[in-house]
Amino acid sequence: MAAKPVTSFVCSACGARTAKWSGRCDACGEWNTISEEKPLSAGPGAKSLGARRGNAVALGDLSTDEAPPPRTTSALSELDRVLGGGLVPGSASLVGGDPGIGKSTLLLQAAAAFAQAGLKTVYVSGEEASAQVRMRAGRLGLKGAPVQLAAETNLRNILTTLEAEKPDLAIVDSIQTMWLDTVEAAPGSVSQVRAAAHELTTFAKRTGTAVILVGHVTKDGQIAGPRVVEHMVDTVLYFEGERGHQFRILRAVKNRFGPADEIGVFEMTGRGLTEVANPSALFLGDRDSSTPGAAVFAGIEGTRPMLVEIQALVAPTPHAQPRRSVVGWDGQRLAMILAVLESRCGVPFTGLDVYLNVAGGMKITEPAADLAVAAALLSAREDSALPQASVVFGEISLSGALRPVSQAENRLKEAAKLGFTSAIAPTASKALSVPGMSIMTMSDLTAFVGDVFGAG
């Protein structure tokens, strides 16, 4: 006797599964987001699958040589960089970002750029009418681009159109607005998003059409819907930036055709997004080197060296519990740096509010920024500016030791190119030699505090 299919309930906010319905999701705490998900039909003969034979799959060894996938480049070199060198036929990409950050603007410019590069391009909008998209194209100066436009949310109609048109690139804005009439759920639900992503990804692999999907994000900054969508696609890109800053960062968090963590930098202007050829110079453009509480961090984003300013402010607190406010960095790592400074170096921050900011709306994740954060905090606390024209990088361990970081030479070369003449780095970097750069090496945080600030 065949087993009875088990009905499950899924949260549309986080994708968590439960055996029964409830008004509130135990995983994410959201209300009225749980809906029933019917199991897939087993179909006739499914229970006797073992008795049915499939087709043999051709096998090859690891030494088989295959040509790298062909790529199409556009006039947007920053986008090509993040994609790994250009657009790959048959690839499926997912672009996420906060509302109003510029996702639709970026992809409309990308559609025009790839169309002008010779690709037959179709742009499908499920959020805006065709007239609204044409208004944006007019504002961006793209009305003459050979892009085919449609406004539709029915995925059956969209796939039928794409099958007939056979484009080289299809952009769907957004995956949360698509719906299939074969799935009994509202658009944007977990079931609809998963099914729509599966259909579009399968279409891309079957026909060789490159597909770019736009995804909404949750309040935590993750792409809304089931995480399986990110596993289905080849590339996941996040479009980041602060609404009050003109800079936008396109970051690859997954890429099967290129390096992950690669970034492209854009500037939002009245005529759309413009590329930033030298982001380090732009992020440091308004910097005052004589101000206490500022340190220049020589970082690496993907394969690109990047210089950004880390700013700190330390002030007596009027509250019983001092504040710890962080923008652009990990708050838990800030707490660790403060604990190491107090425990290993004897520099207390008790009774002091601490504010930390990465200038320009940049977000830093690599541990190599530890020493620059510590330098900014000490500079603010001691009201003493760091040596002029100097950059700082290095990872701090819980023992207070400074650990070496990767690509130290590339970091220093980028700093020298922008006019910096000195650097503070872990001792393991002392073998480095960059023309025009004076490198001061430190073995631990205590030596750094004593030599640079005369404290400790």
NUDREN-866775 format. One record per residue: residue in one letter; x, y, z of N, C-alpha, C in turn. Coordinates in steps of 0.001 Angstrom, whole numbers, padded with zeros to 6 digits, always signed. Example, Ala and Ser with C-alpha at 12.3 -4.5 7.8 and 13.67 -1.06 7.14 Angstrom:
2
A+013190-005690+007800+012300-004500+007800+013200-003300+007800S+012850-002250+007080+013670-001060+007140+012900+000030+007870
END
This chain:
456
M+000856-001198+000000+000000+000000+000000+000884+001237+000000A+000614+002162-000899+001447+003356-001018+001254+004259+000190A+002351+004909+000589+002285+005834+001722+001486+007070+001330K+000705+007561+002282-000104+008743+002036+000775+009988+002032P+000645+010875+001030+001465+012086+001001+001233+012932+002245V+002306+013483+002776+002235+014276+003995+002151+015751+003622T+001137+016419+004163+000973+017853+003917+001859+018632+004875S+002539+019648+004381+003393+020479+005220+002944+021930+005096F+003395+022732+006045+003076+024158+006066+004390+024926+006023V+004421+025982+005191+005656+026716+004929+005444+028187+005236C+006465+028806+005872+006434+030242+006150+006898+030995+004907S+006092+031926+004425+006453+032682+003224+007542+033707+003484A+007823+034016+004765+008855+035000+005098+010239+034392+005165C+010354+033199+005773+011687+032612+005955+011835+031226+005347G+010717+030588+004925+010804+029273+004310+010814+028115+005279A+010619+028376+006577+010623+027302+007572+009398+026413+007392R+009574+025115+007624+008491+024144+007469+008004+023677+008834T+006698+023467+008943+006105+022925+010158+005098+021852+009776A+004751+021024+010742+003798+019939+010485+002356+020416+010592K+002128+021542+011259+000764+022049+011411+000773+023566+011288W-000422+024108+011044-000544+025548+010863-000547+026255+012211S+000018+027453+012242-000061+028316+013414-000061+029764+012927G-000525+030658+013761-000608+032058+013368+000719+032761+013335R+001689+032259+014070+003002+032903+014168+004098+031893+013879C+005057+032288+013038+006176+031397+012697+007170+031359+013851D+007500+030160+014331+008454+030026+015430+009880+030356+015013A+010186+030264+013721+011553+030489+013252+011882+031975+013132C+010978+032762+012517+011283+034182+012294+010386+035130+013077G+009314+034612+013689+008466+035448+014521+007414+036246+013771E+007303+036072+012441+006324+036824+011675+004932+036211+011838W+003913+037073+011734+002527+036648+011894+001863+036464+010534N+000959+035472+010476+000119+035217+009295+000932+035013+008020T+002041+034313+008140+002872+034026+006972+002927+032540+006635I+002261+031689+007420+002323+030245+007210+001142+029805+006356S+001436+029066+005311+000394+028568+004417+000664+027110+004088E-000395+026427+003688-000286+025006+003373+000409+024802+002042E+001273+023811+001997+001950+023448+000747+001614+022008+000430K+000944+021829-000705+000538+020485-001077+001726+019700-001623P+001812+018424-001313+002937+017624-001818+002830+017414-003315L+003969+017169-003935+003976+016883-005358+003310+015540-005631S+002587+015477-006709+001909+014233-007061+002934+013181-007460A+002766+012001-006894+003709+010930-007212+003536+010456-008655G+002301+010510-009162+002069+010114-010551+001936+008619-010690P+001333+008166-011745+001148+006726-011943+002483+006027-012151G+002611+004916-011487+003817+004117-011666+005001+004572-010865A+004852+005613-010044+005989+006130-009294+006491+005121-008283K+005563+004343-007699+005983+003390-006669+006812+002254-007262S+006711+002055-008564+007489+000998-009192+008654+001557-009991L+009186+002693-009520+010268+003352-010259+011477+002445-010397G+011722+001621-009383+012879+000742-009436+012826-000243-010584A+011616-000544-011028+011478-001501-012122+011634-000850-013482R+011633+000482-013538+011769+001193-014802+013205+001643-014990R+013720+001451-016181+015107+001793-016451+015174+003123-017179G+016139+003992-016780+016356+005259-017451+017444+005142-018502N+017845+006239-019063+018907+006270-020063+020262+006407-019382A+021251+005746-019922+022600+005821-019365+023173+007219-019563V+023895+007699-018573+024505+009022-018617+025970+008883-019004A+026418+009694-019960+027821+009657-020379+028712+010184-019261L+029756+009467-018939+030676+009828-017878+032022+010233-018464G+032690+011149-017805+034029+011569-018215+034928+011705-017008D+036230+011763-017231+037146+011900-016092+037509+013374-015906L+038271+013636-014852+038606+015014-014507+039618+015631-015456S+040273+014810-016254+041294+015336-017162+040708+015793-018496T+039391+015638-018666+038763+016042-019928+038896+017546-020108D+039410+017963-021256+039607+019391-021540+038361+019956-022216E+037852+021030-021665+036719+021712-022256+037047+023195-022384A+036592+023774-023451+036849+025198-023672+036083+026014-022636P+036665+027113-022166+035936+027973-021228+034686+028534-021886P+033662+028838-021103+032421+029334-021701+032637+030675-022389P+032002+030877-023548+032136+032177-024224+031458+033265-023405R+031942+034471-023511+031390+035590-022752+031132+036767-023680T+030125+037533-023322+029821+038774-024033+030030+039931-023082T+030877+040855-023451+031134+042025-022620+030258+043185-023079S+030047+044107-022146+029211+045266-022441+030013+046534-022205A+029328+047659-022340+029976+048940-022061+030095+049204-020561L+029464+048371-019734+029545+048510-018276+030634+047572-017765S+031864+048061-017721+032988+047205-017325+032886+046761-015877E+032285+047580-015002+032131+047178-013608+031184+045989-013492L+030119+045976-014272+029209+044829-014282+029907+043596-014849D+030657+043764-015925+031399+042636-016502+032378+042052-015489R+033020+042908-014714+033972+042447-013693+033271+041560-012671V+032104+041988-012189+031392+041229-011165+030877+039905-011723L+030478+039899-012987+030012+038663-013618+031140+037685-013906G+032382+038115-013717+033518+037232-013945+034182+037428-015284G+033863+038528-015978+034471+038794-017267+033472+038973-018386G+032195+038929-018081+031163+039091-019098+030017+038138-018863L+029006+038221-019714+027796+037410-019588+027989+036075-020280V+027650+034988-019593+027796+033636-020128+026448+033165-020672P+026388+032635-021899+025121+032127-022433+024576+030996-021565G+023261+030981-021362+022631+029931-020577+022787+030074-019082S+023360+031173-018629+023546+031365-017191+022286+031959-016566A+022095+031681-015291+020984+032238-014528+021559+033046-013380S+021188+034316-013298+021723+035214-012273+020577+035814-011482L+020839+036076-010201+019857+036663-009296+020452+037924-008690V+019749+039051-008823+020222+040336-008309+019253+040798-007224G+019771+041020-006017+018953+041484-004898+019450+042808-004370G+018572+043532-003679+018948+044816-003100+017767+045462-002421D+018034+046472-001593+016981+047172-000872+016060+047911-001833P+014820+048186-001412+013912+048964-002267+014477+050349-002555G+014392+050771-003797+014838+052101-004189+016331+052270-004311I+017100+051183-004206+018561+051311-004249+019049+051489-005679G+018231+051082-006683+018617+051266-008082+018733+049985-008880K+018095+048894-008419+018192+047617-009139+017619+047721-010555S+016415+048295-010662+015781+048396-011982+016578+049315-012897T+017131+050382-012332+017965+051281-013139+019206+050561-013653L+019857+049809-012770+021056+049072-013164+020747+048080-014278L+019670+047309-014123+019388+046273-015102+018846+046838-016408L+018170+047971-016368+017765+048603-017619+018995+049105-018380Q+019958+049673-017643+021210+050074-018292+021971+048863-018804A+021943+047750-018024+022617+046533-018466+021951+045961-019709A+020607+045990-019744+019891+045497-020916+020281+046298-022159A+020343+047620-022019+020728+048459-023159+022172+048195-023572A+023065+048012-022591+024479+047798-022909+024688+046479-023636F+024027+045409-023194+024200+044115-023854+023488+044097-025205A+022368+044816-025312+021692+044899-026609+022563+045623-027629Q+023230+046695-027188+024117+047428-028095+025379+046628-028418A+025690+045616-027550+026834+044750-027826+026476+043617-028785G+025203+043553-029208+024823+042561-030207+023913+041458-029720L+023521+041460-028448+022647+040423-027917+021189+040827-028095K+020375+039889-028521+018928+040126-028567+018407+040078-027137T+017858+041190-026658+017539+041348-025245+016057+041621-025049V+015461+040916-024080+014068+041106-023697+014028+041493-022231Y+013322+042569-021917+013173+043051-020540+011704+042896-020151V+011442+042052-019149+010077+041789-018694+009906+042404-017313S+008967+043323-017189+008708+043982-015914+007384+043489-015344G+007432+042995-014128+006217+042583-013440+005771+043587-012404E+006546+044638-012204+006246+045632-011177+005785+046959-011754E+006188+047252-012978+005864+048543-013585+005202+048328-014937A+004398+049292-015328+003829+049262-016666+004900+049628-017690S+004638+049276-018934+005610+049561-020001+005895+051052-020104A+004871+051878-019887+005074+053328-019977+006045+053821-018911Q+005975+053239-017717+006895+053651-016653+008331+053276-016993V+008524+052083-017558+009875+051663-017945+010397+052565-019053R+009530+052954-019994+009965+053840-021087+010327+055223-020552M+009594+055691-019533+009947+056975-018915+011334+056917-018291R+011643+055806-017609+012979+055667-017027+014041+055604-018116A+013741+054874-019185+014704+054785-020289+014956+056160-020896G+013903+056977-021005+014092+058329-021530+014948+059172-020623R+014747+059038-019291+015554+059807-018350+017019+059380-018387L+017261+058104-018687+018628+057587-018745+019255+057750-020124G+018495+058263-021078+019029+058420-022431+019165+057120-023184L+018245+056160-022925+018348+054825-023523+017205+054513-024473K+016456+055520-024900+015294+055247-025736+015667+054616-027073G+016860+054861-027527+017258+054297-028810+017848+052908-028716A+017963+052341-027501+018563+051015-027348+017613+049947-027895P+018136+048940-028606+017276+047902-029207+016848+046847-028202V+016124+047256-027163+015635+046347-026129+014150+046129-026333Q+013729+044850-026326+012310+044529-026428+011709+044504-025025L+010540+045136-024867+009968+045368-023544+008601+044722-023435A+008313+044175-022240+006987+043622-021959+006682+043834-020491A+005391+043996-020171+004926+044081-018791+003966+042923-018568E+004395+041921-017803+003604+040694-017624+004023+039994-016335T+003073+039320-015701+003380+038555-014490+003051+037077-014646N+002287+036709-015662+001940+035305-015887+003133+034591-016512L+003732+033681-015759+004971+033041-016228+004728+032158-017447R+003540+031580-017551+003240+030756-018730+003309+031616-019998N+002732+032815-019937+002778+033714-021100+004201+034182-021379I+004967+034456-020309+006344+034930-020489+007196+033861-021155L+007108+032610-020675+007919+031542-021253+007513+031254-022695T+006211+031320-022996+005766+031117-024375+006352+032188-025296T+006372+033430-024799+006940+034532-025589+008436+034351-025798L+009134+033972-024743+010582+033780-024852+010919+032617-025774E+010104+031550-025732+010337+030419-026639+010210+030873-028090A+009250+031764-028355+009042+032222-029734+010108+033225-030173E+010504+034132-029269+011454+035184-029630+012900+034705-029651K+013218+033700-028807+014581+033153-028703+015619+034253-028458P+015497+034995-027358+016483+036058-027085+017790+035481-026554D+018824+036287-026607+020104+035905-025993+020115+036235-024505L+019358+037252-024099+019306+037684-022699+017873+038044-022355A+017394+037524-021223+016064+037863-020713+016219+038352-019280I+015670+039521-018983+015717+040102-017643+014297+040135-017099V+014100+039561-015913+012782+039473-015288+012807+040263-013994D+011973+041286-013905+011932+042198-012757+010495+042237-012214S+010201+041497-011164+011074+040723-010317+010488+039323-010137I+011263+038406-009559+010825+037027-009401+009663+036920-008424Q+009550+037868-007471+008466+037815-006489+007112+038185-007085T+007090+038815-008259+005814+039182-008881+005338+038142-009876M+006145+037145-010196+005751+036124-011149+004806+035111-010496W+003881+034575-011291+003002+033534-010760+002713+032487-011822L+002574+031245-011360+002217+030119-012214+000803+029687-011861D+000000+029453-012887-001364+029022-012621-001438+027577-012149T-000317+026859-012185-000311+025477-011704-000011+025385-010211V+000346+026491-009585+000663+026509-008154-000424+027283-007429E-001051+026639-006457-002148+027268-005726-001587+028082-004560A-001050+029227-004866-000506+030133-003843-000450+031529-004440A-000349+032514-003573-000307+033900-004019+001074+034231-004576P+001168+035188-005520+002487+035630-005994+003347+036124-004829G+004621+035759-004848+005525+036141-003774+005637+035117-002679S+004759+034117-002661+004840+033063-001652+006026+032149-001945V+006378+031347-000950+007523+030451-001106+007318+029508-002288S+006113+028950-002404+005851+027992-003484+005971+028651-004850Q+005381+029840-005002+005426+030522-006282+006842+030935-006660V+007593+031488-005712+008960+031927-006007+009835+030754-006398R+009728+029656-005650+010540+028481-005955+010185+027908-007325A+008887+027790-007623+008479+027230-008912+008867+028143-010069A+008695+029461-009904+009055+030390-010969+010550+030372-011229A+011350+030363-010168+012803+030315-010341+013233+029027-011024H+012588+027921-010665+012926+026641-011297+012604+026670-012790E+011433+027195-013148+011042+027240-014559+011987+028132-015363L+012334+029287-014838+013199+030207-015577+014629+029686-015676T+015126+029058-014611+016479+028495-014646+016543+027333-015634T+015517+026487-015615+015464+025372-016567+015408+025881-018006F+014630+026941-018226+014560+027542-019559+015933+028036-020008A+016682+028667-019100+018011+029174-019451+018944+028042-019855K+018938+026948-019089+019848+025840-019387+019441+025120-020670R+018141+025053-020914+017647+024305-022077+017849+025049-023375T+017704+026364-023361+017731+027142-024598+019031+027913-024816G+019852+028071-023765+021062+028878-023906+020841+030355-023730T+019624+030762-023347+019339+032171-023078+019836+032529-021680A+020615+033584-021569+021038+034061-020250+019853+034764-019591V+019569+034409-018336+018426+034950-017610+018932+035675-016372I+018472+036898-016177+018794+037673-014984+017491+037956-014245L+017424+037540-012983+016234+037716-012156+016502+038787-011109V+015509+039602-010834+015589+040578-009750+014860+040009-008551G+015465+040104-007358+014856+039581-006141+014735+040652-005081H+013601+040668-004378+013448+041558-003233+014242+041020-002058V+014522+041876-001072+015248+041444+000113+014382+041658+001347T+014683+040903+002405+013986+041032+003669+014611+042165+004472K+014051+042419+005660+014590+043476+006502+015996+043150+007003D+016392+041861+006938+017747+041461+007333+018734+041550+006188G+018266+041962+005009+019166+042103+003872+019332+040848+003042Q+018596+039751+003370+018676+038525+002590+017600+038533+001516I+017875+037846+000394+016895+037780-000678+015665+037043-000184A+014484+037658-000363+013238+037091+000147+012900+035806-000594G+012226+034899+000125+011839+033635-000479+012730+032510-000003P+012541+031320-000533+013338+030172-000096+014794+030284-000534R+015699+029848+000322+017128+029911-000007+017495+028994-001162V+016604+028050-001487+016903+027142-002589+017023+027898-003900V+016405+029079-004009+016525+029877-005239+017974+030270-005472E+018683+030623-004401+020089+030999-004544+020941+029803-004945H+020506+028590-004596+021239+027389-005018+020947+027052-006477M+019752+027392-006947+019394+027074-008334+020219+027871-009330V+020419+029154-009061+021038+030037-010047+022559+029894-010028D+023195+030401-011074+024658+030335-011176+025340+031486-010446T+024708+032642-010422+025330+033839-009861+024323+034563-008978V+024780+034980-007796+023953+035777-006888+024679+037089-006642L+024039+038191-006980+024617+039515-006829+023770+040325-005854Y+024429+041101-005021+023739+042020-004122+024108+043451-004507F+023093+044288-004624+023305+045704-004928+023158+046469-003619E+024268+047040-003123+024314+047619-001794+024559+049117-001874G+024312+049777-000751+024596+051202-000659+023657+051865+000325E+024079+052992+000850+023247+053771+001745+022439+054767+000918R+021166+054942+001296+020306+055840+000544+020832+057277+000555G+021552+057660+001634+022075+059019+001718+023380+059225+000979H+023991+058149+000463+025253+058251-000282+024986+057996-001755Q+025816+058574-002586+025645+058373-004025+026330+057115-004529F+027137+056453-003694+027872+055274-004138+027000+054027-004028R+027149+053116-004990+026462+051836-004992+027495+050741-005261I+027363+049652-004529+028294+048531-004664+027532+047319-005184L+027960+046758-006294+027419+045502-006810+028392+044396-006416R+027927+043487-005553+028815+042475-004967+028354+041074-005364A+029280+040253-005816+028990+038851-006140+029234+037998-004901V+028188+037358-004397+028353+036466-003251+028409+035007-003694K+028046+034754-004951+028162+033415-005534+028348+033583-007029N+029285+032845-007604+029518+032935-009044+030178+031654-009522R+029465+030899-010311+030018+029650-010845+030940+029882-012037F+030964+031112-012540+031789+031419-013709+032881+032441-013406G+033130+032733-012137+034136+033734-011795+034334+033793-010295P+035173+034707-009835+035452+034799-008401+034267+035380-007632A+034007+034808-006459+033007+035378-005561+033620+036554-004802D+032776+037371-004213+033177+038560-003456+033784+039646-004339E+033689+039515-005651+034116+040593-006540+033103+041724-006445I+033560+042952-006580+032643+044080-006486+032805+045000-007686G+031729+045701-007999+031744+046791-008963+031198+048031-008283V+031768+049169-008545+031394+050408-007867+030751+051357-008865F+029595+051885-008470+028860+052822-009309+028527+054067-008490E+028245+055137-009198+027796+056372-008567+026435+056742-009141M+025462+056979-008255+024124+057335-008695+024077+058820-009035T+023692+059123-010246+023592+060504-010717+022185+060746-011274G+021938+061958-011711+020644+062273-012291+020361+061540-013579R+021372+061029-014243+021200+060287-015492+021511+058810-015300G+021293+058322-014075+021481+056904-013817+022802+056601-013141L+023216+055369-013271+024432+054889-012624+025625+055069-013556T+026668+055676-013035+027917+055807-013782+028997+054992-013084E+029907+054444-013866+030967+053604-013305+032022+054450-012608V+032608+053870-011559+033697+054511-010829+034967+053741-011142A+035844+054353-011913+037061+053662-012356+038049+053465-011222N+038155+054451-010311+039098+054361-009195+038332+054590-007893P+037682+053549-007361+036855+053744-006172+037640+054180-004943S+038898+053760-004818+039685+054157-003654+039835+055669-003578A+040152+056296-004712+040299+057753-004736+038977+058446-004430L+037861+057844-004875+036557+058458-004630+036169+058356-003162F+036411+057200-002539+036063+057023-001133+036917+057901-000223L+038119+058255-000661+039011+059058+000172+039049+060515-000277G+038148+060904-001180+038222+062232-001781+038116+063380-000797D+037257+063271+000212+037031+064374+001157+037730+064141+002487R+038750+063322+002497+039379+062959+003758+040288+064065+004274D+040227+064288+005600+041134+065220+006284+042105+064394+007118S+043361+064326+006683+044342+063440+007327+044734+063888+008724S+044394+065098+009131+044800+065582+010458+043722+065384+011510T+042623+064727+011177+041518+064549+012110+041729+063302+012957P+041654+063404+014290+041739+062207+015133+040529+061303+014908G+040724+060026+015149+039629+059074+015019+039421+058539+013627A+040377+058730+012734+040247+058234+011355+041479+057421+010991A+041243+056288+010341+042333+055436+009859+041976+054935+008474V+042939+054877+007576+042722+054388+006218+043075+052906+006177F+042095+052104+005789+042272+050660+005726+042536+050242+004283A+043592+049476+004083+043925+048926+002766+043316+047531+002682G+042176+047436+002020+041445+046179+001968+041478+045548+000591I+040879+044355+000515+040744+043619-000735+039283+043198-000858E+038650+043577-001947+037289+043151-002241+037321+042310-003502G+037199+040987-003327+037339+040082-004465+038783+040060-004928T+039042+040548-006136+040411+040648-006642+040888+042093-006670R+040056+043018-006177+040364+044442-006306+040824+045023-004981P+042018+045629-004927+042419+046357-003711+041592+047622-003555M+041202+047909-002322+040290+049021-002059+040710+049734-000781L+040865+051057-000855+041201+051863+000314+039953+052605+000781V+039625+052447+002049+038476+053146+002630+038886+053727+003979E+038163+054748+004397+038445+055380+005680+037502+054833+006746I+038088+054429+007859+037316+053986+009020+037332+055095+010043Q+036154+055525+010468+036013+056648+011381+035479+056161+012726A+036027+056725+013810+035593+056359+015152+035384+057613+015980L+034435+057522+016893+034180+058598+017847+033996+057965+019217V+034760+058439+020189+034689+057938+021565+034370+059127+022463A+033292+059007+023245+032858+060115+024090+032298+059578+025396P+032413+060337+026514+031822+059910+027793+030313+059712+027636T+029797+058673+028259+028382+058371+028120+027572+058923+029296P+026392+059453+029019+025506+059871+030110+024614+058738+030605H+024741+057570+029985+023874+056447+030307+024610+055417+031168A+023838+054590+031849+024441+053536+032660+025093+052471+031780Q+024507+052248+030590+025060+051268+029655+025631+052002+028448P+026950+052015+028254+027537+052733+027114+027021+052188+025776R+026911+053079+024794+026432+052687+023480+027570+052178+022610R+027236+051207+021763+028173+050685+020768+027436+050694+019432S+027711+051684+018592+027007+051851+017320+027974+051635+016165V+027584+050779+015216+028465+050412+014101+027708+050540+012786V+028339+051145+011782+027786+051225+010428+028854+050740+009457G+028542+049663+008721+029462+049162+007693+030445+048122+008176W+030307+047661+009424+031210+046632+009946+030420+045735+010879D+031045+044669+011362+030381+043709+012238+030430+044195+013681G+029253+044373+014294+029206+044847+015673+029808+043873+016657Q+029693+042564+016386+030284+041575+017288+031810+041643+017250R+032349+041928+016087+033816+042026+015987+034312+043288+016670L+033518+044371+016640+033895+045573+017385+033976+045279+018874A+033006+044538+019395+033041+044172+020817+034289+043365+021146M+034719+042500+020229+035933+041717+020454+037173+042611+020487I+037261+043568+019558+038423+044462+019524+038492+045288+020811L+037351+045783+021275+037332+046562+022518+037775+045707+023702A+037355+044452+023739+037759+043555+024829+039251+043274+024799V+039815+043075+023609+041264+042820+023500+042058+044059+023918L+041612+045244+023504+042306+046478+023898+042308+046656+025414E+041202+046323+026044+041125+046506+027490+041868+045418+028241S+041722+044158+027792+042309+043034+028522+043805+042897+028256R+044243+043026+027017+045645+042772+026658+046510+044027+026690C+045895+045190+026437+046695+046414+026325+046444+047406+027462G+045471+047120+028316+045196+048006+029431+044593+049335+029024V+043870+049373+027891+043212+050597+027426+041713+050437+027655P+041145+051023+028712+039731+050799+029024+038808+051682+028193F+037647+051132+027889+036584+051899+027228+035321+051895+028088T+035493+051599+029373+034360+051609+030296+033858+053036+030480G+032557+053189+030428+031966+054519+030589+032093+055404+029375L+032407+054814+028208+032585+055588+026979+031663+055051+025896D+030947+055945+025231+030198+055570+024033+031172+055419+022870V+030951+054406+022055+031823+054144+020907+030969+054101+019647Y+031343+054914+018673+030673+054955+017374+031703+054648+016295L+031348+053733+015389+032262+053336+014315+031533+053411+012984N+032203+053972+011979+031582+054153+010670+032604+053909+009561V+032169+053191+008525+032985+053031+007320+032498+054070+006324A+033368+054984+005933+032977+056130+005110+032513+055694+003726G+031574+056459+003176+031122+056237+001813+030052+055180+001648G+029522+054621+002756+028506+053586+002649+029050+052216+002313M+030353+052024+002409+030981+050740+002123+030741+049777+003284K+030657+048481+002981+030541+047447+004002+031762+046544+003935I+032407+046363+005078+033643+045576+005142+033375+044318+005948T+033850+043190+005437+033651+041920+006132+034951+041208+006484E+036060+041573+005855+037282+040800+006069+037942+041152+007407P+038520+040156+008106+039175+040389+009398+040406+041281+009304A+040928+041508+008109+042118+042346+007942+041876+043781+008399A+040608+044150+008596+040298+045514+009041+040445+045685+010554D+040758+044619+011285+040837+044698+012755+041788+045797+013220L+042988+045806+012664+043996+046752+013135+043610+048189+012787A+043000+048402+011634+042553+049746+011271+041447+050220+012212V+040554+049317+012608+039499+049670+013569+040114+050028+014909A+041068+049211+015366+041730+049496+016638+042473+050836+016574A+043109+051129+015439+043825+052398+015293+042867+053577+015345A+041709+053455+014693+040728+054539+014722+040181+054746+016128L+039921+053656+016847+039409+053754+018216+040434+054417+019142L+041682+053996+019045+042727+054581+019891+042964+056041+019540S+042934+056352+018242+043122+057741+017821+042014+058635+018379A+040781+058135+018360+039664+058919+018898+039752+059044+020413R+040139+057971+021071+040208+058001+022544+041319+058913+023028E+042471+058857+022366+043621+059661+022777+043602+061054+022155D+042617+061302+021243+042523+062584+020533+043839+062911+019824S+044388+061889+019177+045668+062025+018488+045548+061411+017106A+045846+062191+016075+045724+061697+014700+046845+060719+014387L+046552+059770+013524+047561+058820+013055+048562+059532+012151P+049745+058926+011958+050719+059536+011040+050106+059793+009672Q+050428+060946+009086+049846+061308+007804+050310+060366+006699A+049465+060220+005692+049764+059413+004499+050114+057980+004854S+049423+057411+005862+049690+056029+006265+048421+055194+006138V+048595+053924+005812+047497+052966+005754+047754+051867+006781V+046682+051199+007197+046777+050205+008258+045999+048964+007837F+046547+047778+008111+045801+046534+007926+046439+045444+008772G+045649+044461+009152+046128+043359+009968+044989+042769+010781E+045052+041475+011025+044040+040794+011835+044529+040668+013270I+043624+040877+014222+043956+040810+015647+043379+039521+016218S+044223+038737+016900+043746+037531+017568+043322+037863+018994L+042681+036924+019660+042222+037157+021028+043380+037315+022002S+044540+036806+021641+045718+036974+022495+046371+038338+022316G+045903+039117+021347+046502+040416+021063+047560+040378+019987A+047872+039187+019466+048870+039073+018398+048286+039563+017079L+049156+040094+016225+048750+040551+014902+049063+039466+013881R+048053+039035+013178+048196+037949+012218+048314+038512+010803P+049136+037898+009957+049277+038384+008575+048006+038154+007783V+047825+038919+006707+046644+038811+005843+047097+038560+004413S+046166+038140+003593+046490+037798+002206+046661+039051+001348Q+047394+038894+000270+047591+039929-000758+048097+041255-000175A+049025+041156+000765+049555+042371+001388+050252+043264+000364E+050939+042663-000593+051657+043468-001586+050694+044267-002459N+049560+043649-002845+048583+044372-003658+047972+045534-002883R+047762+045348-001592+047234+046428-000753+048205+047610-000732L+049473+047314-000552+050474+048375-000469+050667+049087-001813K+050592+048335-002891+050750+048956-004213+049604+049920-004499E+048391+049549-004104+047257+050441-004295+047422+051707-003457A+047928+051548-002227+048148+052717-001369+049223+053628-001953A+050296+053030-002464+051362+053847-003051+050864+054584-004285K+049975+053958-005061+049454+054593-006268+048633+055840-005931L+048022+055857-004734+047200+056989-004319+047974+057997-003471G+049294+057837-003384+050113+058835-002708+050431+058554-001253F+050072+057391-000727+050420+057055+000649+051877+056607+000698T+052562+057017+001746+054006+056751+001820+054396+055830+002965S+053480+055475+003849+053820+054595+004970+052671+053648+005239A+052995+052537+005895+051998+051522+006207+052342+050873+007538I+051309+050461+008247+051459+049706+009489+050831+048348+009250A+051643+047281+009413+051204+045942+009055+051758+044934+010057P+051228+043703+010073+051784+042659+010950+053220+042335+010600T+053943+041776+011548+055375+041492+011384+055641+040572+010212A+054756+039625+009959+054982+038676+008878+055051+039352+007518S+054648+040637+007441+054689+041362+006164+055993+042129+005968K+056991+041942+006866+058199+042765+006808+059048+042489+005575A+058874+041292+004955+059661+040980+003768+059176+041740+002541L+058050+042396+002654+057512+043120+001510+058347+044365+001231S+058431+044685-000042+059146+045885-000434+058393+046538-001592V+057826+047703-001312+057082+048450-002319+057770+049801-002494P+058189+050160-003714+058882+051436-003918+058061+052615-003408G+058719+053465-002634+058064+054660-002126+057277+054455-000856M+057239+053214-000315+056464+052922+000890+057387+052556+002041S+057178+053185+003192+057872+052829+004415+056937+051955+005241I+057349+050710+005516+056468+049736+006168+056911+049544+007614M+056041+049887+008558+056275+049668+009982+055544+048390+010386T+056290+047402+010880+055686+046120+011228+055549+045988+012738M+054465+045341+013159+054160+045138+014577+053872+043658+014813S+054328+043147+015961+054089+041743+016284+052805+041541+017070D+052429+042523+017873+051199+042388+018650+050585+043761+018872L+049388+043753+019433+048643+044992+019603+049270+045875+020674T+049907+045274+021670+050554+046064+022719+051675+046915+022140A+052470+046324+021248+053541+047091+020613+052966+048215+019751F+051853+047957+019100+051223+048977+018263+050761+050153+019134V+050119+049857+020265+049626+050916+021141+050781+051746+021676G+051878+051071+022062+053017+051793+022627+053789+052599+021598D+054037+052025+020414+054870+052698+019422+054141+053830+018704V+052849+053632+018436+052110+054623+017636+051510+055706+018515F+050998+055328+019704+050292+056291+020546+051008+056561+021866G+052099+055835+022121+052824+056064+023367+052021+055715+024587A+051101+054792+024444+050261+054373+025562+050490+052892+025810G+049653+052350+026732+049750+050933+027013+050524+050627+028246
END
